[in-house]
């Protein structure tokens, strides 16, 4: 088995994950984070060539990724704030858990009433029973999930075989084979009450993967920011700008408690939000 210390000296970038940036326009702060990560970890970067919508951009980029020998794809949206450490941690976790998806948790851009975008297996929104509360931060852990946003998510090559096993082949002009599968096409989910909902392209992929037996996890210890008018983080679910080492989420009464346990940090973990 590969040891973590060995991975620091892997010289061939094709044996490392590749960063995939599906957005045609990327926020300057996010662009800086991507550049710093690429330089620090030696990871290549693949970018969108201007597809008409995000689902098609993801399909094209996934097809290009599968043309390469890269073992994992690190998907990063245009409005994420992070450091190389979070990307490296996802890679280590993906290897340790033999994961098809390994992601970090982040929140919507709603001050005071934001919500987590990842759906844990215990989350009733995902139609599964609640077993316990979820801790984010130092008290967090790697947890199984049922729906995953692709803002800051690592996928294996195997994930696309599994998610696409029941999908037809389509033409793709963006890769060598000229073929792809519509891995990110919209999935219609039926709820327990009989209603139906059309899922976004990232949730659609993760539901197909889950249904095919894929191994999907979230490391709730990893803090990444969601860039809007400022850098939104976990504490924005309860309206505080004080950053704490630990945040508790109770899905019965979904207002996170921010317990004592160390000094807080300014929004963005010290990064300044851009003006405007």
C-alpha positions in Angstrom: 0.0 0.0 0.0 1.2 3.5 -0.8 2.3 5.4 2.3 1.4 9.1 2.7 5.0 10.1 2.9 5.6 8.5 -0.5 2.9 10.7 -2.1 4.8 13.9 -1.4 7.6 12.8 -3.8 5.5 11.5 -6.6 7.0 13.4 -9.5 4.7 12.3 -12.3 1.6 14.6 -12.3 -0.3 12.0 -14.3 -0.2 9.7 -11.2 -1.8 12.5 -9.1 -5.4 13.9 -9.1 -6.2 16.5 -11.7 -8.1 19.7 -10.8 -11.2 20.2 -12.9 -12.7 23.7 -13.1 -16.0 23.5 -15.0 -17.0 27.1 -14.9 -16.1 29.4 -17.9 -15.5 32.3 -15.6 -13.8 31.8 -12.2 -13.7 34.2 -9.3 -10.2 35.7 -8.8 -10.0 34.4 -5.2 -10.8 30.9 -6.4 -8.4 31.2 -9.2 -5.7 32.1 -6.8 -6.6 29.0 -4.6 -6.4 26.8 -7.7 -3.1 28.2 -8.7 -1.6 27.8 -5.2 -2.9 24.2 -5.0 -1.6 23.3 -8.5 1.9 24.7 -7.6 2.0 23.2 -4.1 0.8 19.7 -5.0 2.0 19.4 -8.6 -1.6 18.8 -9.9 -2.6 19.6 -13.4 -5.6 21.8 -14.1 -8.3 21.0 -16.7 -10.7 23.8 -17.6 -14.1 24.2 -19.4 -13.9 25.3 -23.0 -17.1 27.2 -22.8 -19.9 24.6 -22.9 -23.4 26.1 -23.0 -24.4 24.8 -19.6 -22.7 23.3 -16.5 -24.0 19.8 -17.1 -22.5 19.7 -20.6 -19.3 21.2 -19.3 -19.0 18.5 -16.7 -19.8 15.7 -19.2 -17.1 17.0 -21.6 -14.5 17.4 -18.8 -15.3 14.0 -17.4 -14.8 12.5 -20.8 -11.5 14.3 -21.1 -10.5 13.1 -17.6 -11.2 9.5 -18.6 -8.8 9.9 -21.6 -5.9 10.5 -19.1 -4.2 8.2 -16.6 -5.1 10.5 -13.7 -6.5 8.4 -10.8 -8.9 11.0 -9.4 -10.6 14.2 -10.5 -10.8 17.1 -8.0 -13.9 19.2 -9.0 -13.8 22.8 -7.9 -16.5 25.3 -8.6 -15.8 28.9 -9.5 -16.7 30.3 -6.1 -14.8 28.2 -3.6 -12.2 29.3 -1.0 -9.7 26.7 0.2 -6.0 25.8 0.6 -3.9 23.0 -0.8 -4.3 21.2 2.5 -8.0 20.5 2.0 -7.3 19.1 -1.5 -4.5 16.9 -0.2 -6.7 15.6 2.7 -9.5 14.6 0.2 -6.9 12.6 -1.8 -5.6 10.8 1.3 -9.2 10.1 2.4 -10.2 8.8 -1.1 -7.3 6.4 -1.0 -7.9 5.3 2.6 -11.6 4.6 2.1 -11.4 3.3 -1.5 -13.9 6.1 -2.2 -15.7 6.9 -5.5 -16.6 10.3 -4.1 -14.9 12.1 -1.2 -16.1 15.7 -0.5 -16.0 18.5 2.0 -19.1 20.1 3.4 -20.0 23.7 2.7 -23.1 25.9 3.0 -25.4 27.9 0.7 -24.9 31.7 0.4 -27.6 32.7 2.9 -26.5 34.6 6.0 -28.3 33.4 9.0 -30.3 30.6 7.4 -27.8 28.8 5.2 -27.9 25.0 4.9 -25.4 22.3 4.2 -25.4 21.2 0.5 -24.2 17.7 1.2 -26.9 15.1 2.2 -25.7 12.7 4.9 -27.1 9.2 5.0 -28.8 10.2 8.3 -30.3 13.3 6.8 -34.1 13.1 6.6 -34.1 15.4 3.5 -32.5 12.5 1.7 -35.2 10.1 2.8 -33.1 8.2 5.2 -33.6 7.9 9.0 -31.8 10.2 11.3 -29.4 8.4 13.7 -27.4 11.2 15.3 -26.3 14.8 15.0 -23.4 15.9 12.8 -20.3 17.6 14.0 -18.3 19.8 11.7 -14.7 20.8 12.4 -12.3 19.3 14.8 -14.9 16.9 16.1 -16.0 15.8 12.7 -15.2 12.6 10.9 -15.6 10.9 7.5 -19.3 10.0 7.1 -21.3 8.2 4.3 -23.4 10.5 2.2 -26.3 10.1 -0.2 -26.2 13.3 -2.3 -23.2 15.4 -3.1 -22.6 18.8 -4.5 -19.6 19.2 -6.8 -18.3 22.5 -5.5 -15.4 20.8 -3.8 -15.5 17.0 -4.5 -13.0 14.3 -5.6 -14.2 11.5 -7.8 -12.5 8.3 -8.8 -12.3 6.9 -12.4 -14.5 4.0 -11.2 -17.3 6.5 -10.3 -18.0 7.1 -13.9 -18.2 3.4 -14.8 -20.7 2.9 -12.0 -22.8 6.1 -12.6 -23.0 5.5 -16.3 -23.7 1.8 -16.4 -27.4 2.2 -17.3 -26.9 5.3 -19.5 -26.6 5.3 -23.3 -23.4 6.3 -25.1 -23.5 9.8 -26.7 -21.2 11.6 -29.1 -18.6 13.9 -27.6 -16.3 16.1 -29.6 -14.2 17.1 -26.6 -12.3 13.8 -26.1 -10.2 11.3 -28.1 -12.8 8.5 -28.5 -15.6 10.9 -29.5 -17.9 9.1 -27.0 -19.1 9.9 -23.5 -22.1 9.2 -21.3 -24.6 11.7 -20.0 -23.4 11.2 -16.4 -24.7 14.6 -15.3 -28.1 14.7 -17.1 -31.0 15.6 -14.8 -32.4 12.8 -12.6 -36.0 12.8 -11.7 -36.4 11.6 -8.1 -39.7 10.4 -6.6 -40.3 11.4 -3.0 -42.0 9.2 -0.4 -45.2 11.3 -0.7 -45.4 10.6 -4.5 -44.2 13.9 -5.6 -41.2 14.2 -8.1 -38.3 16.6 -8.1 -35.7 17.3 -10.8 -32.3 17.2 -9.2 -29.3 19.4 -10.2 -26.6 17.9 -12.3 -24.3 17.1 -9.4 -27.0 15.5 -7.2 -28.1 13.6 -10.3 -24.6 12.1 -10.7 -24.3 11.2 -7.0 -27.7 9.5 -6.9 -26.9 7.4 -9.9 -23.6 6.5 -8.3 -25.2 5.6 -5.0 -27.8 3.5 -6.7 -25.0 1.6 -8.5 -23.2 0.8 -5.2 -20.7 3.6 -5.3 -18.7 4.5 -2.2 -19.5 8.1 -1.2 -18.2 10.0 1.8 -17.8 13.5 3.3 -15.0 14.5 5.6 -16.8 16.9 7.9 -13.4 18.1 9.4 -12.5 20.0 6.3 -13.6 23.7 6.2 -14.0 25.3 2.8 -15.6 28.6 2.1 -18.4 29.5 -0.4 -17.7 32.9 -1.9 -20.5 35.4 -2.3 -20.8 38.9 -0.9 -18.3 37.4 1.6 -17.0 33.9 2.4 -19.9 31.9 3.7 -19.0 29.1 6.2 -20.7 26.7 8.5 -21.6 29.2 11.1 -23.7 31.1 8.6 -26.4 28.5 9.3 -27.0 30.3 12.6 -26.2 33.8 11.7 -22.9 34.3 13.5 -19.7 35.5 11.9 -17.6 34.1 14.8 -15.7 31.1 13.5 -15.4 28.1 15.9 -13.3 24.9 15.8 -16.5 22.9 16.1 -20.1 23.3 14.8 -22.9 20.9 15.7 -25.8 20.4 13.3 -29.1 18.9 14.6 -31.3 17.8 11.8 -34.4 17.7 14.0 -33.9 21.4 14.9 -31.5 22.4 12.2 -29.8 25.3 13.9 -26.1 24.6 14.5 -24.7 25.3 18.0 -21.2 26.8 18.1 -19.7 25.5 21.3 -16.7 26.9 23.2 -13.4 25.2 22.4 -11.0 27.7 21.0 -10.6 31.2 19.6 -12.8 32.1 16.6 -11.5 33.3 13.2 -12.7 36.1 11.0 -14.9 35.0 8.0 -13.0 33.1 5.5 -10.4 31.8 7.9 -8.4 35.0 7.6 -9.0 35.4 3.9 -10.4 38.8 2.9 -13.6 38.7 0.8 -13.3 40.7 -2.4 -15.0 44.1 -2.6 -18.4 44.3 -4.1 
